[in-house]
Amino acid sequence: MKEILVIRLSAIGDILLTTPVLRRLKTLYSNARITFLVKEQYTDFIAACPDVDNIIVWKKDASILQMKRI
């Protein structure tokens, strides 16, 4: 199974504008699992997108090394 990671950490407008991209990715790669990395405060917005299979939450004080362990 292919896996696709989409990273958009901030700017709620930019996060919402990625939803058509997610829909297109799901159409092109229907068997792929799409994971979205997003800051904690924007999780609810992307959780409403049916094309996202998994969400990784970047906690406010997490370092890049801590995120790598997830």
N, CA, C and O atoms as a Maestro MAE file, in Angstrom:
{
 s_m_m2io_version
 :::
 2.0.0
}

f_m_ct {
 s_m_title
 :::
 protein
 m_atom[280] {
  # First column is atom index #
  i_m_mmod_type
  r_m_x_coord
  r_m_y_coord
  r_m_z_coord
  i_m_residue_number
  s_m_chain_name
  s_m_pdb_residue_name
  s_m_pdb_atom_name
  i_m_atomic_number
  :::
  1 25 0.845 -1.180 0.000 1 A "MET " " N  " 7
  2 3 0.000 0.000 0.000 1 A "MET " " CA " 6
  3 2 0.890 1.244 0.000 1 A "MET " " C  " 6
  4 15 1.857 1.332 0.757 1 A "MET " " O  " 8
  5 25 0.550 2.187 -0.849 2 A "LYS " " N  " 7
  6 3 1.262 3.460 -0.879 2 A "LYS " " CA " 6
  7 2 0.779 4.326 0.267 2 A "LYS " " C  " 6
  8 15 -0.374 4.250 0.690 2 A "LYS " " O  " 8
  9 25 1.683 5.144 0.753 3 A "GLU " " N  " 7
  10 3 1.328 6.100 1.795 3 A "GLU " " CA " 6
  11 2 1.751 7.486 1.342 3 A "GLU " " C  " 6
  12 15 2.838 7.681 0.798 3 A "GLU " " O  " 8
  13 25 0.871 8.436 1.579 4 A "ILE " " N  " 7
  14 3 1.130 9.826 1.200 4 A "ILE " " CA " 6
  15 2 1.043 10.666 2.461 4 A "ILE " " C  " 6
  16 15 0.064 10.588 3.203 4 A "ILE " " O  " 8
  17 25 2.070 11.469 2.701 5 A "LEU " " N  " 7
  18 3 2.080 12.377 3.845 5 A "LEU " " CA " 6
  19 2 1.935 13.795 3.327 5 A "LEU " " C  " 6
  20 15 2.729 14.251 2.504 5 A "LEU " " O  " 8
  21 25 0.916 14.490 3.814 6 A "VAL " " N  " 7
  22 3 0.692 15.893 3.483 6 A "VAL " " CA " 6
  23 2 1.015 16.687 4.739 6 A "VAL " " C  " 6
  24 15 0.488 16.402 5.814 6 A "VAL " " O  " 8
  25 25 1.880 17.680 4.601 7 A "ILE " " N  " 7
  26 3 2.285 18.501 5.743 7 A "ILE " " CA " 6
  27 2 1.826 19.932 5.512 7 A "ILE " " C  " 6
  28 15 2.224 20.580 4.544 7 A "ILE " " O  " 8
  29 25 1.004 20.402 6.396 8 A "ARG " " N  " 7
  30 3 0.570 21.802 6.386 8 A "ARG " " CA " 6
  31 2 0.365 22.158 7.847 8 A "ARG " " C  " 6
  32 15 -0.635 21.767 8.450 8 A "ARG " " O  " 8
  33 25 1.294 22.887 8.413 9 A "LEU " " N  " 7
  34 3 1.290 23.089 9.851 9 A "LEU " " CA " 6
  35 2 0.453 24.269 10.320 9 A "LEU " " C  " 6
  36 15 -0.126 24.218 11.405 9 A "LEU " " O  " 8
  37 25 0.380 25.310 9.539 10 A "SER " " N  " 7
  38 3 -0.317 26.492 10.037 10 A "SER " " CA " 6
  39 2 -1.039 27.214 8.907 10 A "SER " " C  " 6
  40 15 -1.040 26.763 7.761 10 A "SER " " O  " 8
  41 25 -1.633 28.308 9.240 11 A "ALA " " N  " 7
  42 3 -2.432 29.125 8.334 11 A "ALA " " CA " 6
  43 2 -3.704 28.372 7.935 11 A "ALA " " C  " 6
  44 15 -3.715 27.619 6.961 11 A "ALA " " O  " 8
  45 25 -4.744 28.586 8.685 12 A "ILE " " N  " 7
  46 3 -5.991 27.834 8.513 12 A "ILE " " CA " 6
  47 2 -6.519 27.927 7.085 12 A "ILE " " C  " 6
  48 15 -7.073 26.956 6.568 12 A "ILE " " O  " 8
  49 25 -6.357 29.065 6.449 13 A "GLY " " N  " 7
  50 3 -6.798 29.194 5.060 13 A "GLY " " CA " 6
  51 2 -6.049 28.244 4.144 13 A "GLY " " C  " 6
  52 15 -6.645 27.619 3.267 13 A "GLY " " O  " 8
  53 25 -4.749 28.135 4.345 14 A "ASP " " N  " 7
  54 3 -3.940 27.219 3.536 14 A "ASP " " CA " 6
  55 2 -4.319 25.766 3.808 14 A "ASP " " C  " 6
  56 15 -4.350 24.942 2.894 14 A "ASP " " O  " 8
  57 25 -4.602 25.465 5.054 15 A "ILE " " N  " 7
  58 3 -5.016 24.098 5.402 15 A "ILE " " CA " 6
  59 2 -6.323 23.752 4.701 15 A "ILE " " C  " 6
  60 15 -6.453 22.673 4.122 15 A "ILE " " O  " 8
  61 25 -7.275 24.649 4.750 16 A "LEU " " N  " 7
  62 3 -8.563 24.399 4.095 16 A "LEU " " CA " 6
  63 2 -8.417 24.321 2.574 16 A "LEU " " C  " 6
  64 15 -9.148 23.581 1.915 16 A "LEU " " O  " 8
  65 25 -7.479 25.082 2.023 17 A "LEU " " N  " 7
  66 3 -7.264 25.048 0.575 17 A "LEU " " CA " 6
  67 2 -6.590 23.758 0.110 17 A "LEU " " C  " 6
  68 15 -6.539 23.493 -1.091 17 A "LEU " " O  " 8
  69 25 -6.077 22.962 1.026 18 A "THR " " N  " 7
  70 3 -5.488 21.672 0.637 18 A "THR " " CA " 6
  71 2 -6.550 20.602 0.427 18 A "THR " " C  " 6
  72 15 -6.242 19.547 -0.128 18 A "THR " " O  " 8
  73 25 -7.778 20.832 0.848 19 A "THR " " N  " 7
  74 3 -8.797 19.782 0.740 19 A "THR " " CA " 6
  75 2 -9.064 19.348 -0.702 19 A "THR " " C  " 6
  76 15 -9.264 18.153 -0.919 19 A "THR " " O  " 8
  77 25 -9.081 20.234 -1.701 20 A "PRO " " N  " 7
  78 3 -9.226 19.744 -3.078 20 A "PRO " " CA " 6
  79 2 -8.038 18.888 -3.520 20 A "PRO " " C  " 6
  80 15 -8.199 17.950 -4.300 20 A "PRO " " O  " 8
  81 25 -6.859 19.214 -3.023 21 A "VAL " " N  " 7
  82 3 -5.677 18.414 -3.341 21 A "VAL " " CA " 6
  83 2 -5.827 17.015 -2.750 21 A "VAL " " C  " 6
  84 15 -5.514 16.021 -3.404 21 A "VAL " " O  " 8
  85 25 -6.302 16.946 -1.522 22 A "LEU " " N  " 7
  86 3 -6.516 15.650 -0.874 22 A "LEU " " CA " 6
  87 2 -7.523 14.810 -1.644 22 A "LEU " " C  " 6
  88 15 -7.336 13.606 -1.823 22 A "LEU " " O  " 8
  89 25 -8.585 15.451 -2.094 23 A "ARG " " N  " 7
  90 3 -9.608 14.752 -2.872 23 A "ARG " " CA " 6
  91 2 -9.016 14.200 -4.169 23 A "ARG " " C  " 6
  92 15 -9.303 13.071 -4.566 23 A "ARG " " O  " 8
  93 25 -8.191 15.009 -4.816 24 A "ARG " " N  " 7
  94 3 -7.558 14.581 -6.066 24 A "ARG " " CA " 6
  95 2 -6.566 13.439 -5.830 24 A "ARG " " C  " 6
  96 15 -6.515 12.485 -6.606 24 A "ARG " " O  " 8
  97 25 -5.786 13.541 -4.765 25 A "LEU " " N  " 7
  98 3 -4.857 12.463 -4.432 25 A "LEU " " CA " 6
  99 2 -5.599 11.153 -4.202 25 A "LEU " " C  " 6
  100 15 -5.159 10.093 -4.646 25 A "LEU " " O  " 8
  101 25 -6.721 11.235 -3.509 26 A "LYS " " N  " 7
  102 3 -7.511 10.036 -3.227 26 A "LYS " " CA " 6
  103 2 -8.084 9.461 -4.519 26 A "LYS " " C  " 6
  104 15 -8.202 8.243 -4.654 26 A "LYS " " O  " 8
  105 25 -8.436 10.313 -5.459 27 A "THR " " N  " 7
  106 3 -8.939 9.850 -6.749 27 A "THR " " CA " 6
  107 2 -7.834 9.174 -7.564 27 A "THR " " C  " 6
  108 15 -8.043 8.110 -8.146 27 A "THR " " O  " 8
  109 25 -6.668 9.799 -7.597 28 A "LEU " " N  " 7
  110 3 -5.554 9.265 -8.381 28 A "LEU " " CA " 6
  111 2 -4.940 8.014 -7.758 28 A "LEU " " C  " 6
  112 15 -4.509 7.101 -8.463 28 A "LEU " " O  " 8
  113 25 -4.907 7.989 -6.436 29 A "TYR " " N  " 7
  114 3 -4.273 6.885 -5.710 29 A "TYR " " CA " 6
  115 2 -5.279 6.301 -4.713 29 A "TYR " " C  " 6
  116 15 -5.116 6.425 -3.499 29 A "TYR " " O  " 8
  117 25 -6.295 5.679 -5.242 30 A "SER " " N  " 7
  118 3 -7.404 5.217 -4.397 30 A "SER " " CA " 6
  119 2 -6.983 4.193 -3.343 30 A "SER " " C  " 6
  120 15 -7.644 4.060 -2.312 30 A "SER " " O  " 8
  121 25 -5.897 3.474 -3.591 31 A "ASN " " N  " 7
  122 3 -5.438 2.486 -2.616 31 A "ASN " " CA " 6
  123 2 -4.430 3.060 -1.623 31 A "ASN " " C  " 6
  124 15 -3.988 2.355 -0.716 31 A "ASN " " O  " 8
  125 25 -4.067 4.317 -1.784 32 A "ALA " " N  " 7
  126 3 -3.075 4.933 -0.902 32 A "ALA " " CA " 6
  127 2 -3.722 5.388 0.402 32 A "ALA " " C  " 6
  128 15 -4.904 5.728 0.461 32 A "ALA " " O  " 8
  129 25 -2.904 5.377 1.430 33 A "ARG " " N  " 7
  130 3 -3.338 5.890 2.728 33 A "ARG " " CA " 6
  131 2 -2.797 7.313 2.836 33 A "ARG " " C  " 6
  132 15 -1.592 7.529 2.705 33 A "ARG " " O  " 8
  133 25 -3.676 8.280 3.072 34 A "ILE " " N  " 7
  134 3 -3.284 9.683 3.154 34 A "ILE " " CA " 6
  135 2 -3.236 10.091 4.620 34 A "ILE " " C  " 6
  136 15 -4.220 9.983 5.353 34 A "ILE " " O  " 8
  137 25 -2.052 10.565 5.025 35 A "THR " " N  " 7
  138 3 -1.844 11.054 6.389 35 A "THR " " CA " 6
  139 2 -1.564 12.542 6.313 35 A "THR " " C  " 6
  140 15 -0.838 13.009 5.435 35 A "THR " " O  " 8
  141 25 -2.145 13.276 7.242 36 A "PHE " " N  " 7
  142 3 -1.994 14.739 7.270 36 A "PHE " " CA " 6
  143 2 -1.315 15.129 8.571 36 A "PHE " " C  " 6
  144 15 -1.789 14.773 9.650 36 A "PHE " " O  " 8
  145 25 -0.214 15.856 8.480 37 A "LEU " " N  " 7
  146 3 0.489 16.384 9.648 37 A "LEU " " CA " 6
  147 2 0.073 17.829 9.831 37 A "LEU " " C  " 6
  148 15 0.229 18.650 8.926 37 A "LEU " " O  " 8
  149 25 -0.458 18.138 11.006 38 A "VAL " " N  " 7
  150 3 -1.007 19.465 11.243 38 A "VAL " " CA " 6
  151 2 -0.792 19.856 12.705 38 A "VAL " " C  " 6
  152 15 -0.714 18.994 13.581 38 A "VAL " " O  " 8
  153 25 -0.699 21.139 12.954 39 A "LYS " " N  " 7
  154 3 -0.588 21.615 14.333 39 A "LYS " " CA " 6
  155 2 -1.886 21.322 15.082 39 A "LYS " " C  " 6
  156 15 -2.973 21.259 14.507 39 A "LYS " " O  " 8
  157 25 -1.722 21.150 16.376 40 A "GLU " " N  " 7
  158 3 -2.816 20.722 17.244 40 A "GLU " " CA " 6
  159 2 -4.068 21.590 17.120 40 A "GLU " " C  " 6
  160 15 -5.180 21.061 17.102 40 A "GLU " " O  " 8
  161 25 -3.912 22.894 17.036 41 A "GLN " " N  " 7
  162 3 -5.079 23.787 17.023 41 A "GLN " " CA " 6
  163 2 -5.910 23.699 15.737 41 A "GLN " " C  " 6
  164 15 -7.026 24.217 15.691 41 A "GLN " " O  " 8
  165 25 -5.379 23.051 14.694 42 A "TYR " " N  " 7
  166 3 -6.103 22.939 13.435 42 A "TYR " " CA " 6
  167 2 -6.630 21.530 13.157 42 A "TYR " " C  " 6
  168 15 -7.157 21.261 12.078 42 A "TYR " " O  " 8
  169 25 -6.488 20.653 14.113 43 A "THR " " N  " 7
  170 3 -6.866 19.252 13.926 43 A "THR " " CA " 6
  171 2 -8.329 19.079 13.543 43 A "THR " " C  " 6
  172 15 -8.642 18.291 12.650 43 A "THR " " O  " 8
  173 25 -9.219 19.793 14.194 44 A "ASP " " N  " 7
  174 3 -10.657 19.626 13.923 44 A "ASP " " CA " 6
  175 2 -11.012 19.953 12.477 44 A "ASP " " C  " 6
  176 15 -11.903 19.329 11.900 44 A "ASP " " O  " 8
  177 25 -10.332 20.908 11.900 45 A "PHE " " N  " 7
  178 3 -10.639 21.300 10.527 45 A "PHE " " CA " 6
  179 2 -10.306 20.184 9.536 45 A "PHE " " C  " 6
  180 15 -11.095 19.883 8.641 45 A "PHE " " O  " 8
  181 25 -9.152 19.585 9.702 46 A "ILE " " N  " 7
  182 3 -8.748 18.540 8.759 46 A "ILE " " CA " 6
  183 2 -9.429 17.216 9.085 46 A "ILE " " C  " 6
  184 15 -9.589 16.370 8.205 46 A "ILE " " O  " 8
  185 25 -9.829 17.030 10.334 47 A "ALA " " N  " 7
  186 3 -10.539 15.798 10.716 47 A "ALA " " CA " 6
  187 2 -11.886 15.689 9.999 47 A "ALA " " C  " 6
  188 15 -12.419 14.593 9.829 47 A "ALA " " O  " 8
  189 25 -12.420 16.815 9.588 48 A "ALA " " N  " 7
  190 3 -13.705 16.819 8.882 48 A "ALA " " CA " 6
  191 2 -13.564 16.415 7.415 48 A "ALA " " C  " 6
  192 15 -14.569 16.230 6.729 48 A "ALA " " O  " 8
  193 25 -12.349 16.277 6.934 49 A "CYS " " N  " 7
  194 3 -12.119 15.921 5.531 49 A "CYS " " CA " 6
  195 2 -12.184 14.401 5.359 49 A "CYS " " C  " 6
  196 15 -11.384 13.687 5.963 49 A "CYS " " O  " 8
  197 25 -13.100 13.903 4.565 50 A "PRO " " N  " 7
  198 3 -13.258 12.455 4.408 50 A "PRO " " CA " 6
  199 2 -12.117 11.780 3.631 50 A "PRO " " C  " 6
  200 15 -12.023 10.552 3.612 50 A "PRO " " O  " 8
  201 25 -11.264 12.567 3.001 51 A "ASP " " N  " 7
  202 3 -10.185 11.995 2.198 51 A "ASP " " CA " 6
  203 2 -8.910 11.731 2.995 51 A "ASP " " C  " 6
  204 15 -7.945 11.184 2.459 51 A "ASP " " O  " 8
  205 25 -8.901 12.113 4.256 52 A "VAL " " N  " 7
  206 3 -7.743 11.896 5.118 52 A "VAL " " CA " 6
  207 2 -7.964 10.623 5.923 52 A "VAL " " C  " 6
  208 15 -8.987 10.469 6.590 52 A "VAL " " O  " 8
  209 25 -6.997 9.714 5.856 53 A "ASP " " N  " 7
  210 3 -7.100 8.447 6.573 53 A "ASP " " CA " 6
  211 2 -6.517 8.511 7.978 53 A "ASP " " C  " 6
  212 15 -6.944 7.783 8.875 53 A "ASP " " O  " 8
  213 25 -5.546 9.381 8.157 54 A "ASN " " N  " 7
  214 3 -4.863 9.459 9.440 54 A "ASN " " CA " 6
  215 2 -4.377 10.888 9.657 54 A "ASN " " C  " 6
  216 15 -4.007 11.577 8.707 54 A "ASN " " O  " 8
  217 25 -4.382 11.325 10.904 55 A "ILE " " N  " 7
  218 3 -3.894 12.658 11.245 55 A "ILE " " CA " 6
  219 2 -2.782 12.508 12.271 55 A "ILE " " C  " 6
  220 15 -2.926 11.801 13.268 55 A "ILE " " O  " 8
  221 25 -1.675 13.183 12.009 56 A "ILE " " N  " 7
  222 3 -0.601 13.280 12.994 56 A "ILE " " CA " 6
  223 2 -0.649 14.698 13.538 56 A "ILE " " C  " 6
  224 15 -0.591 15.669 12.783 56 A "ILE " " O  " 8
  225 25 -0.754 14.805 14.844 57 A "VAL " " N  " 7
  226 3 -0.887 16.116 15.484 57 A "VAL " " CA " 6
  227 2 0.475 16.578 15.985 57 A "VAL " " C  " 6
  228 15 1.144 15.882 16.748 57 A "VAL " " O  " 8
  229 25 0.865 17.758 15.544 58 A "TRP " " N  " 7
  230 3 2.104 18.372 16.002 58 A "TRP " " CA " 6
  231 2 1.739 19.201 17.229 58 A "TRP " " C  " 6
  232 15 1.128 20.263 17.118 58 A "TRP " " O  " 8
  233 25 2.119 18.701 18.390 59 A "LYS " " N  " 7
  234 3 1.821 19.414 19.637 59 A "LYS " " CA " 6
  235 2 2.646 20.691 19.711 59 A "LYS " " C  " 6
  236 15 3.742 20.774 19.158 59 A "LYS " " O  " 8
  237 25 2.115 21.658 20.386 60 A "LYS " " N  " 7
  238 3 2.681 23.002 20.428 60 A "LYS " " CA " 6
  239 2 4.168 23.037 20.779 60 A "LYS " " C  " 6
  240 15 4.930 23.769 20.147 60 A "LYS " " O  " 8
  241 25 4.586 22.266 21.765 61 A "ASP " " N  " 7
  242 3 5.972 22.329 22.224 61 A "ASP " " CA " 6
  243 2 6.839 21.190 21.701 61 A "ASP " " C  " 6
  244 15 7.961 21.014 22.177 61 A "ASP " " O  " 8
  245 25 6.361 20.425 20.750 62 A "ALA " " N  " 7
  246 3 7.119 19.275 20.243 62 A "ALA " " CA " 6
  247 2 8.253 19.727 19.321 62 A "ALA " " C  " 6
  248 15 8.105 20.657 18.528 62 A "ALA " " O  " 8
  249 25 9.373 19.049 19.451 63 A "SER " " N  " 7
  250 3 10.503 19.318 18.564 63 A "SER " " CA " 6
  251 2 10.412 18.388 17.358 63 A "SER " " C  " 6
  252 15 9.618 17.447 17.349 63 A "SER " " O  " 8
  253 25 11.214 18.653 16.361 64 A "ILE " " N  " 7
  254 3 11.228 17.803 15.170 64 A "ILE " " CA " 6
  255 2 11.667 16.385 15.526 64 A "ILE " " C  " 6
  256 15 11.187 15.423 14.926 64 A "ILE " " O  " 8
  257 25 12.558 16.245 16.481 65 A "LEU " " N  " 7
  258 3 12.999 14.905 16.898 65 A "LEU " " CA " 6
  259 2 11.868 14.138 17.574 65 A "LEU " " C  " 6
  260 15 11.729 12.932 17.368 65 A "LEU " " O  " 8
  261 25 11.070 14.817 18.369 66 A "GLN " " N  " 7
  262 3 9.924 14.147 18.991 66 A "GLN " " CA " 6
  263 2 8.910 13.722 17.951 66 A "GLN " " C  " 6
  264 15 8.308 12.655 18.077 66 A "GLN " " O  " 8
  265 25 8.708 14.531 16.931 67 A "MET " " N  " 7
  266 3 7.748 14.188 15.881 67 A "MET " " CA " 6
  267 2 8.254 13.018 15.047 67 A "MET " " C  " 6
  268 15 7.454 12.213 14.569 67 A "MET " " O  " 8
  269 25 9.541 12.913 14.868 68 A "LYS " " N  " 7
  270 3 10.119 11.834 14.084 68 A "LYS " " CA " 6
  271 2 9.843 10.476 14.727 68 A "LYS " " C  " 6
  272 15 9.756 9.470 14.023 68 A "LYS " " O  " 8
  273 25 9.708 10.435 16.027 69 A "ARG " " N  " 7
  274 3 9.470 9.191 16.751 69 A "ARG " " CA " 6
  275 2 8.053 8.670 16.598 69 A "ARG " " C  " 6
  276 15 7.791 7.503 16.889 69 A "ARG " " O  " 8
  277 25 7.143 9.506 16.151 70 A "ILE " " N  " 7
  278 3 5.723 9.098 16.021 70 A "ILE " " CA " 6
  279 2 5.547 8.138 14.885 70 A "ILE " " C  " 6
  280 15 4.431 7.688 14.624 70 A "ILE " " O  " 8
  :::
 }
 m_bond[279] {
  # First column is bond index #
  i_m_from
  i_m_to
  i_m_order
  :::
  1 1 2 1
  2 2 3 1
  3 3 4 2
  4 3 5 1
  5 5 6 1
  6 6 7 1
  7 7 8 2
  8 7 9 1
  9 9 10 1
  10 10 11 1
  11 11 12 2
  12 11 13 1
  13 13 14 1
  14 14 15 1
  15 15 16 2
  16 15 17 1
  17 17 18 1
  18 18 19 1
  19 19 20 2
  20 19 21 1
  21 21 22 1
  22 22 23 1
  23 23 24 2
  24 23 25 1
  25 25 26 1
  26 26 27 1
  27 27 28 2
  28 27 29 1
  29 29 30 1
  30 30 31 1
  31 31 32 2
  32 31 33 1
  33 33 34 1
  34 34 35 1
  35 35 36 2
  36 35 37 1
  37 37 38 1
  38 38 39 1
  39 39 40 2
  40 39 41 1
  41 41 42 1
  42 42 43 1
  43 43 44 2
  44 43 45 1
  45 45 46 1
  46 46 47 1
  47 47 48 2
  48 47 49 1
  49 49 50 1
  50 50 51 1
  51 51 52 2
  52 51 53 1
  53 53 54 1
  54 54 55 1
  55 55 56 2
  56 55 57 1
  57 57 58 1
  58 58 59 1
  59 59 60 2
  60 59 61 1
  61 61 62 1
  62 62 63 1
  63 63 64 2
  64 63 65 1
  65 65 66 1
  66 66 67 1
  67 67 68 2
  68 67 69 1
  69 69 70 1
  70 70 71 1
  71 71 72 2
  72 71 73 1
  73 73 74 1
  74 74 75 1
  75 75 76 2
  76 75 77 1
  77 77 78 1
  78 78 79 1
  79 79 80 2
  80 79 81 1
  81 81 82 1
  82 82 83 1
  83 83 84 2
  84 83 85 1
  85 85 86 1
  86 86 87 1
  87 87 88 2
  88 87 89 1
  89 89 90 1
  90 90 91 1
  91 91 92 2
  92 91 93 1
  93 93 94 1
  94 94 95 1
  95 95 96 2
  96 95 97 1
  97 97 98 1
  98 98 99 1
  99 99 100 2
  100 99 101 1
  101 101 102 1
  102 102 103 1
  103 103 104 2
  104 103 105 1
  105 105 106 1
  106 106 107 1
  107 107 108 2
  108 107 109 1
  109 109 110 1
  110 110 111 1
  111 111 112 2
  112 111 113 1
  113 113 114 1
  114 114 115 1
  115 115 116 2
  116 115 117 1
  117 117 118 1
  118 118 119 1
  119 119 120 2
  120 119 121 1
  121 121 122 1
  122 122 123 1
  123 123 124 2
  124 123 125 1
  125 125 126 1
  126 126 127 1
  127 127 128 2
  128 127 129 1
  129 129 130 1
  130 130 131 1
  131 131 132 2
  132 131 133 1
  133 133 134 1
  134 134 135 1
  135 135 136 2
  136 135 137 1
  137 137 138 1
  138 138 139 1
  139 139 140 2
  140 139 141 1
  141 141 142 1
  142 142 143 1
  143 143 144 2
  144 143 145 1
  145 145 146 1
  146 146 147 1
  147 147 148 2
  148 147 149 1
  149 149 150 1
  150 150 151 1
  151 151 152 2
  152 151 153 1
  153 153 154 1
  154 154 155 1
  155 155 156 2
  156 155 157 1
  157 157 158 1
  158 158 159 1
  159 159 160 2
  160 159 161 1
  161 161 162 1
  162 162 163 1
  163 163 164 2
  164 163 165 1
  165 165 166 1
  166 166 167 1
  167 167 168 2
  168 167 169 1
  169 169 170 1
  170 170 171 1
  171 171 172 2
  172 171 173 1
  173 173 174 1
  174 174 175 1
  175 175 176 2
  176 175 177 1
  177 177 178 1
  178 178 179 1
  179 179 180 2
  180 179 181 1
  181 181 182 1
  182 182 183 1
  183 183 184 2
  184 183 185 1
  185 185 186 1
  186 186 187 1
  187 187 188 2
  188 187 189 1
  189 189 190 1
  190 190 191 1
  191 191 192 2
  192 191 193 1
  193 193 194 1
  194 194 195 1
  195 195 196 2
  196 195 197 1
  197 197 198 1
  198 198 199 1
  199 199 200 2
  200 199 201 1
  201 201 202 1
  202 202 203 1
  203 203 204 2
  204 203 205 1
  205 205 206 1
  206 206 207 1
  207 207 208 2
  208 207 209 1
  209 209 210 1
  210 210 211 1
  211 211 212 2
  212 211 213 1
  213 213 214 1
  214 214 215 1
  215 215 216 2
  216 215 217 1
  217 217 218 1
  218 218 219 1
  219 219 220 2
  220 219 221 1
  221 221 222 1
  222 222 223 1
  223 223 224 2
  224 223 225 1
  225 225 226 1
  226 226 227 1
  227 227 228 2
  228 227 229 1
  229 229 230 1
  230 230 231 1
  231 231 232 2
  232 231 233 1
  233 233 234 1
  234 234 235 1
  235 235 236 2
  236 235 237 1
  237 237 238 1
  238 238 239 1
  239 239 240 2
  240 239 241 1
  241 241 242 1
  242 242 243 1
  243 243 244 2
  244 243 245 1
  245 245 246 1
  246 246 247 1
  247 247 248 2
  248 247 249 1
  249 249 250 1
  250 250 251 1
  251 251 252 2
  252 251 253 1
  253 253 254 1
  254 254 255 1
  255 255 256 2
  256 255 257 1
  257 257 258 1
  258 258 259 1
  259 259 260 2
  260 259 261 1
  261 261 262 1
  262 262 263 1
  263 263 264 2
  264 263 265 1
  265 265 266 1
  266 266 267 1
  267 267 268 2
  268 267 269 1
  269 269 270 1
  270 270 271 1
  271 271 272 2
  272 271 273 1
  273 273 274 1
  274 274 275 1
  275 275 276 2
  276 275 277 1
  277 277 278 1
  278 278 279 1
  279 279 280 2
  :::
 }
}
